[in-house]
């Protein structure tokens, strides 16, 4: 099992995942059933909630792009 990542790394990776989710959802809307799109949207929302919590914990105000 991998070692846990730092909270800074988790925030950065969740920001990357947000971009990835945008691409996935765009493609899914074209090619997948509405039920699958709904499930993907739920996963995307969970990632967004996690990202926002990490940003708040780090007191970053959403400036993750400036650190990358």
C-alpha positions in Angstrom: 0.0 0.0 0.0 1.2 3.5 -0.8 2.1 6.0 1.8 -0.4 8.7 2.4 0.1 11.9 0.4 0.5 15.3 1.9 -2.5 17.6 2.1 -0.8 20.0 -0.3 -0.4 17.1 -2.8 -4.0 16.0 -2.2 -5.3 19.5 -3.0 -3.1 19.7 -6.2 -4.2 16.3 -7.4 -7.9 17.1 -6.7 -7.5 20.2 -8.8 -6.1 18.1 -11.6 -8.9 15.6 -11.2 -11.4 18.5 -11.6 -10.0 19.2 -15.1 -10.1 15.5 -15.9 -13.7 15.3 -14.8 -14.7 18.1 -17.1 -13.2 16.2 -20.1 -14.8 12.9 -19.0 -18.2 14.5 -18.6 -18.1 16.2 -21.9 -17.3 12.9 -23.7 -19.8 11.0 -21.6 -22.6 13.4 -22.6 -21.9 12.5 -26.2 -21.5 8.8 -25.8 -23.0 7.4 -22.6 -26.5 6.7 -21.2 -28.1 9.3 -19.0 -27.8 7.0 -16.0 -24.0 6.7 -16.5 -23.7 10.5 -16.9 -25.6 10.9 -13.6 -23.2 8.6 -11.8 -20.2 10.4 -13.3 -21.7 13.7 -12.2 -22.0 12.4 -8.7 -18.4 11.4 -8.6 -17.4 14.8 -10.0 -19.4 16.5 -7.3 -17.7 14.4 -4.6 -14.3 15.4 -6.0 -15.3 19.1 -6.1 -16.4 18.9 -2.4 -13.1 17.3 -1.4 -11.2 19.9 -3.4 -13.0 22.8 -1.8 -12.5 21.3 1.7 -8.7 20.9 1.0 -8.5 24.5 -0.3 -10.3 25.7 2.9 -8.1 23.7 5.1 -5.0 25.1 3.5 -6.5 28.6 3.6 -5.7 29.0 -0.1 -8.9 30.7 -1.3 -8.8 28.6 -4.5 -5.4 29.7 -5.8 -4.1 26.2 -6.5 -3.2 27.2 -10.0 -0.7 29.7 -8.7 1.2 27.0 -6.9 1.4 24.6 -9.7 
